[in-house]
Amino acid sequence: MLIAAPHLAAESRTCAPLQGPRDWSVSFTVKGPAADGEVSPADGRRVGDIRQTVDVWMGRHGLTHLRYEVLVVVSELVTNAVKHAAGPGCGSVSVTQRFAGGLLRTEVRDTGSEQPRMQSPAPDCESGRGLSIVSALTEELGGRWGFDQTSRTTWCEIPANPQVATITVS
C-alpha cells in the first residue's frame, strides 16, 4: 500500500511502500529554520501533512485507539527533525512507520549534524519539551523510544494494545 502525504510538493517527496502492506515511508526536503530559529511556514505545513497521513494510515489499520498519542509523538519528532535538519540552506527528513508483531514503530530521520537530546527548559520557555513529551507518552503506553547513535534517526515503539496504568484519585 502506498500512502502519500497530500500536500507535499511532488518534487520534494519520495513515498514508497516498504516490506509489507503495513509499512509506509515518506521523505521530503526542508528549507530549514528561519533566522529566528522558527520553522518556516512551508516546512510547518509539512508537519501537518505527515500528521494527516499518519492519521489516515492508522485508521486503515485499526489503530485509531492510539490516534491521539501517536499523532502527538509524530508531530514532536517531525517538528524536531524539520527544525534541525539543516542549518542555512536545506536538508531532508524521512518518516517511516511499521506495524508488525503487535508494535507500532515510528522512525524519523533528518540530515542534521547533532544527535537529539532531552532538554530541561525553564518554565517560561516556549520550546525544548518535545522529547520529554515523546518519552512520557511512550512510557505511559508501555513503549520505548530512543535514537540511533550512528544516524540522525529518532524512533519510538508503542504496543498496539497498551496496558495503560490507571490512577485512582480518592
N, C-alpha and C positions, 0 to 999 in steps of 0.2 A: 504494500500500500504506500502510495506517495502522497504526502500532505505538504502543501506549500503554504508558507505564510502569505496571506493575501495581498498585503500592500508593499512587500519588499520589491524594489525595482528589479526587473529581470536581469539586468546587467550586474547587479550586486549580490545575487544569491545563487547558491547551489543547493539543491534539495534532492536528496536521494534516499531510496529505501536501503536499509542495512541488511542484517542477516535474516530477517523474517518479517511477517506482517505486523508484528507488534513493536517494531522499531521505526524510528524516523530520525532524520538529521537535517539541519539547515545551516548554511554558512552565509555570512554577509560581510560587506565592507563597511567600516565606520570611519567617520572623519576625525574622531577623537574629540576630547573636550575643548570647549571654548577657552579663551584666555583666562576667564574667571574660574576655570575648573569644572564648570557645569556641563552636563551632556547637551549636545546640540539638539534642537527640536526634531530634526530629521532622525537622528540616532535614537532619541527618546521614543519616537513613533515605532521604531523597530522593536523596542522592548514590548510595547503594547501588541504588536503583530505576533511576536513569539508567544506572548501570554494567550492570545486568541487561538493560535494554532494548538498550543498545549491543551487548552480547554476543549476544543473540538476532538482532539485525539483521545483525551481521557474519556469523553462521553462515548466515543465509538468502542472503547474497550472496557466499559463497565466500571470505571474508576471514579465516578462522579462523587462518591463519598469522601474522596481525598482532595476534591477540587480546590477548596479554599486554601488549604495548607500548601499544596503543590504549586498553585499559582503564585502565592507569596514567595516561596522559595525560588521558583524560576525567575520571578521579577527581580529579586535581590541579586541572584547570581548573574543574570544577563546585564543588569544595570552596572554591576561592578566590572564586568568584562568590557562593556561598552566604554565605561569611564576610563579604564586602564589599558585598553587595547593598544593604544598608540600615544606617543607624545604628539608633537606637531606633525601634521601630515595625516596619514590614515593607517589603519590596521584592519584586522579581521577578527570575527567572532564566529564560533560554531557551537551549536547546541545539538545534543543527541539525547534521546530518551529511549530506554529499553524497558520492556515489561517481560520478565521471564522468571521462572522459579518462585513466583509469589512476591517478587521485589520490583519496584519501580525505580529505575536508576536514571538520574539526570546528570549529564556532563556538560559543562560549559568551558570552552577553551578560547583563549584570546592570544594575541601576539604581543602582549606587554612584556616588559623585561624583569619585573619583580614578582616574587611569589605573594599570593594573597596572605593577609594576616589579620587576625581579630584585633580590634582597637578598643580602647576604653575612652570614648569621647566624654567631654564634660556634659552635664545635664542640659545645657543650653545650646549644644551643637546640633546642627540640622542634618548631619550625616555621620557615617562611621559606625553604624549599627547593623549593617547588612548581614555580615557573617554571624553576628550574635543572634540575629533573628533566625537565620538558617539553622544554626546549632540548636536553638530552643525548640523550633518546630520539629526538626527531625528526631531529636531526643524524645520529645513528648509522644511521637508516633512510634517509638521503638526502633527508629532507624539510626543511621550514622552518616557522617559527611567527612570530607577531607579534601586534600589536593595532592596531585601528583607532583613530587619533588623535581621530576625531570622535565616537566612541561608546565604550561600555564593552564592546567585543567583542574577546575574545582568540580567536585561531584557530591551527590548525596544519594542514598538508598533508603527508600521508605517501603515497609511491608504493605502489601495490598490490603491486608486485613489486620491493621494495627491493634495492639492491645493498649488502649489509651488508659492511663491511670485516672481514676475518678476520685476527686477530692470532695469529701462531705464536710460542710461547714455547719456546726450546730450552735 
